[in-house]
Amino acid sequence: MKKTASGGTLRRVLALLRGSGWQLVLALILSAANVAGTLYVPIAVGRAIDCVVAPGQVDLAAAARALSGALIAACGAAALQWCISDLFNRMAFSAVRDVRRQAFAKLQRLPLAYLDAHPSGDTLSRIIADADQLSDGLVLGFSQFFTGALTILCTLVIMLRLSWRIALVVVLLTPLSLFAAKFITGRTKTLFTAQSRLRGQQTAYLEEMVGEQKLVRAFGMEARASARFDEENDRLRDASLQATFFSSLTNPVTRFVNAMVYAGVALVGALSAAGGAVTVGTLTVFLSYANQYTRPFNEISGVIAELQNALACAARLFELLDAPDETPDANAALPTPVSGGVRLRDVSFSYVPERPLIEHLELDVQPGQRVAIVGPTGCGKTTLINLLMRFYDVNGGAIYVDGTDVYSVSRKSLRAQYGMVLQETWLSGGTVRENLTMGAPDATDEELFEAARACYADDFIRKLPQGYDTPLSGGMSLSQGQRQLLCITRVMLAKPPMLILDEATSSIDTRTERKVQSAFAALMRGRTSFIVAHRLSTIREADVILVMCDGHIIEQGKHEQLLEKGGFYAKLYNSQFEQ
């Protein structure tokens, strides 16, 4: 099974080269010319040696011609080798560019359930580090494998034509090198696979620690974090040392066998020369060819060890590419304009099958209603938002927008109807203007400034070094509250038919929050809005409040009605304001 998997990985790696067909053909032709030039050098040198017949009997003109030919052939082979290396590098890096492009495109199609279940650092390691290892393996494989194979074949043919007896020594001893290389490299793949896996785990942990460095320091976890990183680092070092140790055995073992081949050729060749079967020049050619014949075995054995590492990394990349996509999207678009009526019918959902979360949920939201969703942590508030946006698909039931089943239209057309502000802010590396116009790229400057003023962000934006054209990378630091104001402005500028506000003002000071709430009130007027809130004072004006507990809506109504009822909502509300 492992051999089949390795063979499948190798076939898929080779399939990446389909777009470089002409380069591969050209490289093979140049490789053949390079081998021909390299193999001609010993023949020319042997002819020059045979020009020395006896003391004082030297054909200098013929020797000079032979040596000149050897020099030209050597220079030509060197130039061809540079061209071959350049072609193979281009093919390898183009292939890795393509597979990285495929991996990034795959990220856009993966369900959120996959991304939630896999550490982001490990995913990054697959796309960056593993792809780099794959490119290194391809470069070595291309540059040495083809030339080496041609060299072995051509030298063997020439040696058989010169003297089959001496060539027989080479043929009989060479398989020892192949058996030794196969024995060693067969045991390195598992070690390289473990190395790639541990590298991904270390990258994931490092990414986590860098992203949460404030919390690490706030809780005094520096020593524990360092200790755990040392453990991860030591495991990676041990795996790398084992993989490198076993793979590095290949070179000295094959060199030992090659030395035996050379010694055998020298012994048999010397006896043949002494008996007059071959000339001294021919013996010199044989000794040179013995080196040239065995050297590719040594190089190829090293390439195979490197390819084992490359294939292990490629397997991790292909594992990402083979992960199931989101359920197929419908081609139809949600009819527009959208009025904002939302209905949930018998909706059930759970992240893990054995742990039900939302069961048989029923909900009717009228167009333009402001719906607040409250409840204890883990009751399903954010899950409900995920289902409305189709970040996750329901296990049972259906969701309708304006009477249209959202599973009969594309996710893109559905999500285009929502404006979303989350508690976790996200800003890209572009300018302030580019971030704010993300959902409304055709917005005018006046519309942009008006939205920023409505969200009380215009003042601090204009104080930035380049105002609205200030890049949000390269050391530009914004407070969490400022970042959240930018996210709110972005949604306000887009003016979507429906809104989702998940603790949208959690990082803003109380005074600014009151102002932004009034801006939200104006924005929500006439738009269906879903508001997830923990601070119940911010949802008093909601048209309907849904109280969730254990995935069910246990109460719903206006703020005053729920307080008078004296149920779960009243307890939650009073607990936030009791002395």
Phi, psi and omega per residue, in radians:
M1 nan -0.707 -3.133
K2 -1.158 -0.681 3.129
K3 -1.123 -0.703 3.116
T4 -1.101 -0.743 3.122
A5 -1.106 -0.727 3.128
S6 -1.130 -0.735 3.109
G7 -1.093 -0.685 3.103
G8 -1.133 -0.680 3.101
T9 -1.124 -0.764 3.137
L10 -1.082 -0.740 3.121
R11 -1.081 -0.675 -3.138
R12 -1.233 -0.606 3.079
V13 -1.126 -0.780 3.122
L14 -1.130 -0.547 3.123
A15 -1.140 -0.397 3.111
L16 -1.165 -0.281 -3.066
L17 -1.608 0.066 -3.080
R18 -1.040 -0.568 -3.125
G19 -1.335 -0.100 -3.112
S20 -2.002 0.594 -3.058
G21 -1.023 -0.822 -3.094
W22 -1.179 -0.610 3.099
Q23 -1.160 -0.669 3.138
L24 -1.151 -0.750 3.112
V25 -1.085 -0.792 3.135
L26 -1.087 -0.720 3.137
A27 -1.111 -0.675 3.115
L28 -1.148 -0.717 3.115
I29 -1.107 -0.792 3.121
L30 -1.135 -0.603 3.109
S31 -1.121 -0.723 3.100
A32 -1.085 -0.751 3.112
A33 -1.140 -0.671 3.122
N34 -1.110 -0.764 3.129
V35 -1.121 -0.718 3.130
A36 -1.067 -0.776 3.114
G37 -1.123 -0.730 -3.131
T38 -1.134 -0.703 -3.107
L39 -1.332 -0.365 3.116
Y40 -1.266 -0.510 -3.076
V41 -1.001 -0.898 3.130
P42 -1.060 -0.632 3.127
I43 -1.100 -0.774 3.139
A44 -1.127 -0.709 3.119
V45 -1.149 -0.707 3.101
G46 -1.080 -0.695 3.083
R47 -1.103 -0.704 3.121
A48 -1.095 -0.682 3.123
I49 -1.147 -0.702 3.138
D50 -1.207 -0.225 3.057
C51 -1.258 -0.259 3.094
V52 -1.600 1.732 -3.065
V53 -1.477 -0.835 -3.127
A54 -2.826 2.977 3.100
P55 -0.962 2.178 -3.125
G56 1.445 -0.088 3.133
Q57 -2.011 1.362 -3.100
V58 -2.189 2.216 3.072
D59 -1.526 1.509 -3.050
L60 -1.101 -0.682 -3.110
A61 -1.100 -0.787 3.140
A62 -1.174 -0.689 3.119
A63 -1.099 -0.716 3.138
A64 -1.124 -0.724 3.117
R65 -1.088 -0.746 -3.126
A66 -1.124 -0.775 -3.125
L67 -1.203 -0.603 3.083
S68 -1.109 -0.729 3.092
G69 -1.095 -0.682 3.104
A70 -1.102 -0.723 -3.138
L71 -1.135 -0.766 3.135
I72 -1.108 -0.754 -3.139
A73 -1.115 -0.693 3.139
A74 -1.146 -0.751 3.127
C75 -1.149 -0.746 3.112
G76 -1.101 -0.712 3.118
A77 -1.109 -0.678 3.124
A78 -1.125 -0.756 3.121
A79 -1.121 -0.732 3.125
L80 -1.121 -0.660 3.129
Q81 -1.085 -0.646 3.105
W82 -1.130 -0.770 3.139
C83 -1.109 -0.716 -3.132
I84 -1.105 -0.791 3.136
S85 -1.059 -0.725 3.135
D86 -1.106 -0.751 3.134
L87 -1.114 -0.803 -3.123
F88 -1.137 -0.656 3.083
N89 -1.087 -0.752 3.138
R90 -1.090 -0.751 3.131
M91 -1.119 -0.777 -3.098
A92 -1.123 -0.847 -3.080
F93 -1.253 -0.517 3.048
S94 -1.176 -0.701 3.124
A95 -1.108 -0.748 3.136
V96 -1.201 -0.632 3.054
R97 -1.028 -0.766 -3.121
D98 -1.141 -0.738 -3.107
V99 -1.235 -0.558 3.045
R100 -1.163 -0.702 3.104
R101 -1.085 -0.736 3.106
Q102 -1.106 -0.709 -3.121
A103 -1.143 -0.719 3.138
F104 -1.183 -0.704 3.080
A105 -1.101 -0.609 3.120
K106 -1.105 -0.652 3.131
L107 -1.018 -0.580 -3.127
Q108 -1.288 -0.299 -3.094
R109 -1.853 -0.194 -3.107
L110 -1.224 2.496 3.042
P111 -1.195 2.631 3.138
L112 -1.064 -0.448 3.122
A113 -1.055 -0.651 3.107
Y114 -1.175 -0.821 -3.102
L115 -1.146 -0.595 3.103
D116 -1.213 -0.507 -3.057
A117 -1.550 -0.224 -3.104
H118 -2.086 2.277 3.118
P119 -1.012 2.384 -3.100
S120 -1.105 -0.562 3.129
G121 -1.115 -0.654 3.117
D122 -1.179 -0.692 3.096
T123 -1.114 -0.730 3.095
L124 -1.094 -0.703 -3.136
S125 -1.080 -0.655 3.125
R126 -1.113 -0.771 -3.039
I127 -1.335 -0.539 -3.057
I128 -1.773 -1.162 -3.029
A129 -1.179 -0.820 -3.119
D130 -1.140 -0.630 3.091
A131 -1.153 -0.644 3.074
D132 -1.097 -0.766 3.112
Q133 -1.096 -0.658 3.104
L134 -1.109 -0.749 -3.138
S135 -1.125 -0.694 3.111
D136 -1.073 -0.751 3.126
G137 -1.131 -0.694 3.137
L138 -1.165 -0.721 -3.134
V139 -1.074 -0.838 3.134
L140 -1.126 -0.759 -3.107
G141 -1.069 -0.812 -3.122
F142 -1.147 -0.854 -2.996
S143 -1.193 -0.450 -3.067
Q144 -1.954 -0.548 -3.017
F145 -1.201 -0.892 -3.075
F146 -1.135 -0.840 3.137
T147 -1.086 -0.713 -3.137
G148 -1.114 -0.758 -3.133
A149 -1.108 -0.751 3.113
L150 -1.121 -0.697 3.132
T151 -1.081 -0.793 3.135
I152 -1.045 -0.823 -3.094
L153 -1.123 -0.832 -3.073
C154 -1.195 -0.747 3.134
T155 -1.118 -0.643 3.136
L156 -1.124 -0.757 3.128
V157 -1.089 -0.792 -3.109
I158 -1.145 -0.743 -3.140
M159 -1.117 -0.659 3.105
L160 -1.123 -0.610 3.134
R161 -1.287 -0.601 -3.137
L162 -1.293 -0.813 -3.141
S163 -2.864 1.915 -3.067
W164 -1.223 -0.463 -3.125
R165 -1.169 -0.817 3.132
I166 -1.199 -0.672 3.134
A167 -1.095 -0.542 -3.138
L168 -1.111 -0.597 3.091
V169 -1.072 -0.760 -3.136
V170 -1.119 -0.798 -3.085
V171 -1.124 -0.647 -3.096
L172 -1.284 -0.593 -3.068
L173 -1.547 -0.472 -3.054
T174 -1.057 -0.684 -3.135
P175 -0.967 -0.441 3.084
L176 -1.011 -0.666 3.120
S177 -1.140 -0.715 -3.136
L178 -1.153 -0.759 -3.133
F179 -1.101 -0.724 3.139
A180 -1.116 -0.770 -3.135
A181 -1.126 -0.748 -3.137
K182 -1.121 -0.698 -3.133
F183 -1.095 -0.719 -3.074
I184 -1.330 -0.870 -3.055
T185 -1.177 -0.450 3.097
G186 -1.111 -0.357 -3.117
R187 -1.769 -0.025 -3.093
T188 -1.631 -0.381 -3.060
K189 -1.059 -0.764 3.129
T190 -1.064 -0.693 -3.134
L191 -1.182 -0.709 3.117
F192 -1.196 -0.602 3.078
T193 -1.099 -0.773 3.097
A194 -1.101 -0.673 3.122
Q195 -1.079 -0.784 3.131
S196 -1.115 -0.713 -3.139
R197 -1.130 -0.774 3.141
L198 -1.177 -0.578 3.082
R199 -1.123 -0.709 3.090
G200 -1.116 -0.712 3.119
Q201 -1.127 -0.713 3.131
Q202 -1.150 -0.722 3.109
T203 -1.091 -0.713 3.122
A204 -1.092 -0.772 -3.133
Y205 -1.165 -0.730 -3.141
L206 -1.096 -0.750 3.121
E207 -1.090 -0.673 3.124
E208 -1.142 -0.766 -3.111
M209 -1.205 -0.673 3.119
V210 -1.162 -0.741 -3.110
G211 -1.192 -0.506 -3.093
E212 -1.994 0.602 -3.073
Q213 -1.107 -0.562 3.116
K214 -1.099 -0.775 3.134
L215 -1.183 -0.643 3.112
V216 -1.017 -0.781 -3.117
R217 -1.318 -0.606 -3.126
A218 -1.115 -0.619 -3.122
F219 -1.697 0.153 3.089
G220 1.098 0.654 -3.072
M221 -1.663 0.217 -3.063
E222 -0.986 -0.794 -3.093
A223 -1.149 -0.766 -3.132
R224 -1.171 -0.683 3.120
A225 -1.120 -0.731 3.126
S226 -1.144 -0.696 3.139
A227 -1.109 -0.747 3.141
R228 -1.192 -0.666 3.101
F229 -1.103 -0.676 3.097
D230 -1.072 -0.675 3.104
E231 -1.110 -0.811 3.113
E232 -1.070 -0.730 -3.111
N233 -1.147 -0.716 3.138
D234 -1.146 -0.712 3.121
R235 -1.107 -0.719 3.109
L236 -1.146 -0.701 3.112
R237 -1.082 -0.795 -3.117
D238 -1.090 -0.772 3.128
A239 -1.123 -0.700 3.137
S240 -1.158 -0.727 3.132
L241 -1.105 -0.749 3.136
Q242 -1.118 -0.811 -3.140
A243 -1.087 -0.758 -3.119
T244 -1.201 -0.676 -3.123
F245 -1.069 -0.886 -3.094
F246 -1.189 -0.671 -3.142
S247 -1.216 -0.540 -3.128
S248 -1.313 -0.242 3.061
L249 -1.173 -0.434 -3.068
T250 -1.037 -0.787 -3.043
N251 -1.117 -0.945 -3.131
P252 -1.110 -0.617 3.135
V253 -1.125 -0.807 -3.137
T254 -1.195 -0.590 3.075
R255 -1.098 -0.667 3.115
F256 -1.096 -0.785 3.106
V257 -1.111 -0.699 3.127
N258 -1.082 -0.669 3.103
A259 -1.122 -0.655 3.087
M260 -1.110 -0.714 3.102
V261 -1.070 -0.801 -3.121
Y262 -1.081 -0.759 3.140
A263 -1.124 -0.711 3.119
G264 -1.106 -0.748 3.111
V265 -1.110 -0.748 -3.138
A266 -1.082 -0.747 -3.112
L267 -1.164 -0.924 -3.119
V268 -1.134 -0.688 3.140
G269 -1.143 -0.700 3.125
A270 -1.112 -0.734 3.106
L271 -1.117 -0.693 3.119
S272 -1.157 -0.710 3.121
A273 -1.144 -0.696 3.125
A274 -1.129 -0.578 3.125
G275 -1.480 -0.023 3.117
G276 1.453 0.146 -3.127
A277 -1.257 -0.578 3.106
V278 -2.361 2.788 3.084
T279 -1.488 2.932 3.088
V280 -1.116 -0.642 3.108
G281 -1.109 -0.713 3.114
T282 -1.137 -0.691 3.087
L283 -1.073 -0.690 3.105
T284 -1.102 -0.726 3.104
V285 -1.064 -0.755 -3.136
F286 -1.080 -0.775 -3.136
L287 -1.098 -0.692 3.103
S288 -1.155 -0.736 3.133
Y289 -1.199 -0.550 3.080
A290 -1.053 -0.700 3.074
N291 -1.166 -0.794 -3.092
Q292 -1.185 -0.540 -3.132
Y293 -1.278 -0.702 -3.072
T294 -1.461 -0.470 -3.116
R295 -1.021 -0.775 3.113
P296 -1.044 -0.585 3.086
F297 -1.062 -0.719 3.120
N298 -1.141 -0.754 -3.134
E299 -1.197 -0.762 -3.113
I300 -1.136 -0.642 3.099
S301 -1.097 -0.664 3.058
G302 -1.180 -0.652 3.109
V303 -1.113 -0.711 -3.138
I304 -1.064 -0.710 3.094
A305 -1.097 -0.711 3.114
E306 -1.194 -0.645 3.123
L307 -1.155 -0.540 3.082
Q308 -1.052 -0.740 3.093
N309 -1.149 -0.758 -3.128
A310 -1.106 -0.713 -3.133
L311 -1.199 -0.620 3.081
A312 -1.095 -0.722 3.110
C313 -1.219 -0.675 3.119
A314 -1.106 -0.639 3.135
A315 -1.085 -0.663 3.110
R316 -1.190 -0.662 3.093
L317 -1.136 -0.788 -3.127
F318 -1.177 -0.521 3.071
E319 -1.080 -0.680 3.060
L320 -1.165 -0.782 -3.112
L321 -1.148 -0.471 -3.098
D322 -1.568 -0.084 3.116
A323 -1.056 2.489 -3.092
P324 -1.066 2.386 3.064
D325 -1.278 3.008 2.951
E326 -1.004 2.726 3.086
T327 -0.948 2.487 -3.060
P328 -0.908 2.431 -3.115
D329 -1.530 2.549 3.040
A330 -1.320 2.688 3.141
N331 -1.457 -0.384 -3.085
A332 -1.228 2.652 3.100
A333 -1.843 2.666 3.100
L334 -1.153 2.244 -3.129
P335 -1.012 2.365 3.118
T336 -2.115 2.704 0.001
P337 -1.304 2.659 -3.116
V338 -1.638 2.267 3.114
S339 -1.476 -0.462 3.048
G340 1.840 0.274 3.052
G341 -1.334 2.223 -3.084
V342 -2.204 2.294 3.098
R343 -2.291 2.381 3.009
L344 -1.995 2.229 -3.095
R345 -2.129 1.961 3.052
D346 0.904 0.795 -3.072
V347 -1.418 2.259 3.046
S348 -2.240 2.505 -3.115
F349 -2.785 2.532 3.003
S350 -2.634 2.495 3.090
Y351 -1.250 -0.654 3.122
V352 -2.110 2.215 -3.031
P353 -0.914 -0.666 -3.070
E354 -1.419 -0.029 3.128
R355 -2.202 1.504 -3.141
P356 -1.044 2.491 3.128
L357 -2.082 -1.119 3.090
I358 -1.865 2.247 -3.117
E359 -2.310 2.166 3.008
H360 0.909 0.847 -3.110
L361 -1.400 2.309 3.082
E362 -2.091 2.354 -3.118
L363 -2.703 2.370 3.048
D364 -2.184 2.091 3.108
V365 -2.075 2.158 -3.136
Q366 -1.418 2.654 3.105
P367 -0.955 2.324 3.098
G368 1.472 -0.054 -3.138
Q369 -1.283 2.547 3.001
R370 -1.754 1.951 -3.034
V371 -1.913 2.057 3.073
A372 -1.694 2.440 -3.141
I373 -2.093 2.065 -3.097
V374 -2.263 2.894 3.109
G375 2.656 2.972 -3.121
P376 -1.187 2.874 3.122
T377 -1.034 2.342 3.102
G378 1.476 0.181 -3.085
C379 -1.467 -0.232 3.106
G380 1.996 0.233 -3.107
K381 -1.113 -0.972 -3.129
T382 -1.174 -0.559 3.077
T383 -1.052 -0.728 3.112
L384 -1.058 -0.721 3.088
I385 -1.090 -0.749 3.127
N386 -1.047 -0.629 3.130
L387 -1.273 -0.688 3.111
L388 -1.073 -0.663 -3.127
M389 -1.510 -0.074 -3.062
R390 1.045 0.592 2.914
F391 -1.207 -0.544 2.984
Y392 -2.231 2.647 3.098
D393 -1.749 2.500 -3.104
V394 -1.154 2.652 3.034
N395 -1.440 -0.441 3.135
G396 -2.761 2.705 -3.141
G397 1.583 -2.900 -3.072
A398 -2.645 2.704 3.086
I399 -2.158 2.337 -3.107
Y400 -2.130 2.451 2.980
V401 -2.115 2.059 -3.068
D402 0.944 0.654 3.098
G403 1.425 -0.037 3.142
T404 -1.737 2.224 3.085
D405 -1.125 2.140 -3.068
V406 -1.147 -0.299 3.118
Y407 -1.481 -0.015 3.069
S408 -1.774 0.032 3.128
V409 -2.220 2.939 -3.107
S410 -1.301 2.631 3.097
R411 -1.083 -0.664 -3.112
K412 -1.064 -0.782 -3.121
S413 -1.182 -0.570 3.105
L414 -1.208 -0.864 -3.057
R415 -1.199 -0.411 3.102
A416 -1.155 -0.299 -3.118
Q417 -1.547 -0.128 -3.116
Y418 -1.926 2.447 2.889
G419 -1.883 2.320 -2.955
M420 -2.231 2.251 3.021
V421 -2.181 2.068 -3.081
L422 -1.814 2.911 3.062
Q423 -1.153 -0.670 3.086
E424 -1.474 2.031 -3.103
T425 -1.436 2.579 3.065
W426 -2.417 2.176 3.070
L427 -2.235 2.432 -3.133
S428 -1.420 3.113 -3.086
G429 -1.441 0.130 -3.138
G430 -1.432 -2.804 3.134
T431 -1.437 2.978 3.071
V432 -1.030 -0.770 -3.132
R433 -1.054 -0.780 -3.128
E434 -1.112 -0.622 3.108
N435 -1.215 -0.724 -3.086
L436 -1.245 -0.553 -3.098
T437 -1.643 0.250 -3.107
M438 -0.999 -0.707 -3.130
G439 -1.650 -0.079 3.130
A440 -2.519 1.247 -3.052
P441 -1.109 -0.330 -3.115
D442 -1.701 0.162 -3.111
A443 -1.145 2.482 3.095
T444 -1.411 2.890 3.110
D445 -1.061 -0.684 -3.112
E446 -1.130 -0.719 3.083
E447 -1.118 -0.678 3.119
L448 -1.111 -0.834 -3.118
F449 -1.147 -0.652 -3.138
E450 -1.123 -0.757 3.122
A451 -1.133 -0.698 -3.139
A452 -1.161 -0.680 3.098
R453 -1.158 -0.678 3.138
A454 -1.109 -0.512 3.140
C455 -1.705 0.117 3.116
Y456 1.044 0.617 3.090
A457 -1.880 -0.292 -3.056
D458 -1.049 -0.675 -3.053
D459 -1.111 -0.876 -3.080
F460 -1.316 -0.448 3.101
I461 -1.147 -0.753 -3.113
R462 -1.180 -0.339 3.107
K463 -1.479 -0.119 3.085
L464 -1.229 2.771 -3.045
P465 -0.887 -0.725 -3.132
Q466 -2.123 0.406 3.096
G467 1.053 -2.297 -3.114
Y468 -1.209 -0.250 3.135
D469 -1.754 0.285 3.109
T470 -1.297 2.202 3.074
P471 -1.187 2.448 3.132
L472 -1.655 0.510 3.059
S473 -2.394 -3.137 3.121
G474 1.226 0.629 3.047
G475 1.717 -0.103 3.110
M476 -1.180 2.077 -3.071
S477 -1.952 2.202 3.068
L478 -2.069 2.588 3.064
S479 -1.224 2.840 3.123
Q480 -1.078 -0.653 3.118
G481 -1.135 -0.722 3.111
Q482 -1.135 -0.702 3.109
R483 -1.079 -0.689 -3.118
Q484 -1.215 -0.639 3.072
L485 -1.079 -0.649 3.095
L486 -1.139 -0.702 3.114
C487 -1.134 -0.668 3.112
I488 -1.164 -0.727 3.115
T489 -1.080 -0.687 -3.140
R490 -1.018 -0.762 3.134
V491 -1.249 -0.694 -3.119
M492 -1.116 -0.602 3.128
L493 -1.235 -0.590 -3.117
A494 -1.253 -0.473 3.130
K495 0.881 1.042 -3.128
P496 -1.314 2.789 3.128
P497 -1.166 -0.503 -3.119
M498 -2.313 2.639 -3.084
L499 -2.157 2.551 2.960
I500 -2.252 2.069 -3.120
L501 -2.093 1.873 -3.122
D502 -1.841 1.654 -3.079
E503 0.887 0.873 -2.980
A504 -1.208 -0.293 -3.115
T505 -2.090 0.430 -3.027
S506 -1.186 -0.435 -3.073
S507 -1.831 0.244 -3.089
I508 -1.850 2.507 3.134
D509 -1.134 2.787 -3.003
T510 -1.043 -0.722 -3.101
R511 -1.141 -0.831 3.127
T512 -1.165 -0.593 -3.137
E513 -1.059 -0.720 3.131
R514 -1.073 -0.700 3.135
K515 -1.175 -0.743 -3.122
V516 -1.185 -0.597 3.104
Q517 -1.069 -0.662 3.095
S518 -1.175 -0.619 3.073
A519 -1.170 -0.698 3.083
F520 -1.092 -0.697 -3.140
A521 -1.037 -0.729 3.101
A522 -1.163 -0.693 -3.130
L523 -1.173 -0.675 -3.067
M524 -1.345 -0.231 -3.099
R525 -1.068 2.079 -3.130
G526 1.444 -0.002 -3.139
R527 -2.023 2.406 3.045
T528 -1.182 2.246 -3.043
S529 -2.328 2.360 3.040
F530 -1.969 2.131 -3.035
I531 -2.115 1.981 3.035
V532 -1.615 2.175 -3.041
A533 -2.482 2.494 2.985
H534 -1.780 -0.596 3.074
R535 -1.454 1.805 -3.012
L536 -1.209 -0.281 3.111
S537 -1.171 -0.322 -3.077
T538 -1.523 -0.068 -3.047
I539 -2.113 0.303 -3.098
R540 -1.071 -0.520 -3.063
E541 -1.575 0.093 -3.130
A542 -1.116 2.542 3.116
D543 -1.208 -0.600 3.091
V544 -2.600 2.418 3.114
I545 -1.964 2.176 3.079
L546 -1.742 2.151 3.120
V547 -1.787 2.030 -3.088
M548 -1.854 2.553 3.062
C549 -2.690 2.150 3.125
D550 0.970 0.698 3.049
G551 1.410 0.102 3.139
H552 -2.125 2.628 2.997
I553 -1.520 1.934 -3.068
I554 -1.688 -0.362 3.095
E555 -2.580 2.619 2.994
Q556 -2.711 2.576 -3.102
G557 2.744 -3.039 3.088
K558 -1.379 2.909 -3.088
H559 -0.979 -0.887 -3.083
E560 -1.141 -0.681 -3.140
Q561 -1.096 -0.730 -3.106
L562 -1.233 -0.586 3.087
L563 -1.169 -0.747 3.136
E564 -1.126 -0.543 -3.130
K565 -1.166 -0.501 3.085
G566 1.217 0.473 -3.098
G567 -1.680 -2.515 -3.044
F568 -1.099 -0.738 -3.140
Y569 -1.094 -0.757 -3.135
A570 -1.045 -0.692 3.107
K571 -1.145 -0.741 3.103
L572 -1.080 -0.785 -3.088
Y573 -1.150 -0.836 -3.103
N574 -1.149 -0.531 3.139
S575 -1.164 -0.394 3.140
Q576 -1.493 -0.265 -3.052
F577 -2.154 -0.020 3.134
E578 -1.250 2.630 -3.100
Q579 -1.221 nan nan
